[in-house]
């Protein structure tokens, strides 16, 4: 999962205590729901030196949902879209690419590079500019993610798709 524009809104003000935008209430609820459903969560984020996303996860009380599966470019020395960040994540998690799903908000830095490694992708964007790679899914709101992963509807989900 990506951070900026995915767990945090680019429209929110930067929390100066955290040094970044905070996790949104919707994202916090989604993370709790996915964790309770047994989904293993990981964060992959481009960061500047000293910018530790773990502070924001802790402030939102969702740090335990991620455990030690937080991959920050400033710590790894490699950033998205470089394929090496995905190779590191896959090796560290000991999963095959097809068993990982990455949700991000940027086609060029999140979706295409992950898909090129065989990782399933979900674009969080109400109006994507450009085409999605094969097998990618687009959602308009993070509250739609639990339904994709668990096959159940999230209570606050506003789906653009007809009811099942």
PEBELTA-V779236 format. One record per residue. N is the residue number from 0. OMEGA is omega in degrees with one decimal (999 if undefined). Layout:
n=N omega=OMEGA
n=N omega=OMEGA
This chain:
n=0 omega=177.0
n=1 omega=179.0
n=2 omega=-175.3
n=3 omega=-179.1
n=4 omega=179.0
n=5 omega=175.0
n=6 omega=178.3
n=7 omega=179.3
n=8 omega=176.3
n=9 omega=179.3
n=10 omega=179.7
n=11 omega=176.9
n=12 omega=175.6
n=13 omega=174.8
n=14 omega=-173.3
n=15 omega=174.8
n=16 omega=179.4
n=17 omega=-174.9
n=18 omega=-179.4
n=19 omega=174.8
n=20 omega=-179.1
n=21 omega=172.7
n=22 omega=179.2
n=23 omega=178.8
n=24 omega=178.6
n=25 omega=179.8
n=26 omega=178.4
n=27 omega=-180.0
n=28 omega=179.1
n=29 omega=179.5
n=30 omega=177.7
n=31 omega=-179.1
n=32 omega=179.8
n=33 omega=177.9
n=34 omega=179.1
n=35 omega=178.4
n=36 omega=177.8
n=37 omega=178.6
n=38 omega=175.6
n=39 omega=-175.4
n=40 omega=175.3
n=41 omega=177.9
n=42 omega=175.3
n=43 omega=-172.2
n=44 omega=171.2
n=45 omega=-177.2
n=46 omega=172.6
n=47 omega=176.1
n=48 omega=-179.5
n=49 omega=179.8
n=50 omega=-174.7
n=51 omega=-179.1
n=52 omega=179.9
n=53 omega=178.0
n=54 omega=-180.0
n=55 omega=177.3
n=56 omega=179.1
n=57 omega=179.3
n=58 omega=178.4
n=59 omega=179.7
n=60 omega=178.3
n=61 omega=-179.0
n=62 omega=178.8
n=63 omega=178.3
n=64 omega=-179.1
n=65 omega=-178.2
n=66 omega=179.7
n=67 omega=-178.4
n=68 omega=177.3
n=69 omega=-175.3
n=70 omega=-176.9
n=71 omega=-176.4
n=72 omega=-178.3
n=73 omega=177.3
n=74 omega=-176.9
n=75 omega=-178.2
n=76 omega=177.9
n=77 omega=-174.6
n=78 omega=170.8
n=79 omega=16.5
n=80 omega=-178.2
n=81 omega=-177.6
n=82 omega=-177.1
n=83 omega=177.5
n=84 omega=179.3
n=85 omega=177.2
n=86 omega=178.4
n=87 omega=-178.5
n=88 omega=-180.0
n=89 omega=179.7
n=90 omega=-178.6
n=91 omega=178.8
n=92 omega=-178.6
n=93 omega=177.4
n=94 omega=173.8
n=95 omega=-177.5
n=96 omega=-177.3
n=97 omega=178.8
n=98 omega=178.5
n=99 omega=174.5
n=100 omega=-179.4
n=101 omega=177.5
n=102 omega=178.1
n=103 omega=-175.5
n=104 omega=-175.6
n=105 omega=-179.2
n=106 omega=-173.7
n=107 omega=-175.2
n=108 omega=-176.8
n=109 omega=-166.4
n=110 omega=-178.2
n=111 omega=-179.7
n=112 omega=178.7
n=113 omega=179.7
n=114 omega=178.7
n=115 omega=177.0
n=116 omega=179.9
n=117 omega=179.8
n=118 omega=175.0
n=119 omega=-174.3
n=120 omega=174.1
n=121 omega=176.8
n=122 omega=175.3
n=123 omega=-176.3
n=124 omega=-178.3
n=125 omega=-178.0
n=126 omega=-176.8
n=127 omega=174.3
n=128 omega=-178.2
n=129 omega=-178.0
n=130 omega=178.4
n=131 omega=173.7
n=132 omega=179.4
n=133 omega=176.8
n=134 omega=179.5
n=135 omega=178.5
n=136 omega=176.5
n=137 omega=174.7
n=138 omega=-178.1
n=139 omega=-177.1
n=140 omega=-179.7
n=141 omega=179.4
n=142 omega=176.3
n=143 omega=-175.8
n=144 omega=179.1
n=145 omega=178.7
n=146 omega=177.3
n=147 omega=-173.5
n=148 omega=-174.7
n=149 omega=-178.8
n=150 omega=177.6
n=151 omega=178.5
n=152 omega=175.0
n=153 omega=-174.3
n=154 omega=-178.5
n=155 omega=-173.7
n=156 omega=172.1
n=157 omega=-173.6
n=158 omega=174.4
n=159 omega=-177.3
n=160 omega=176.5
n=161 omega=177.4
n=162 omega=179.4
n=163 omega=999
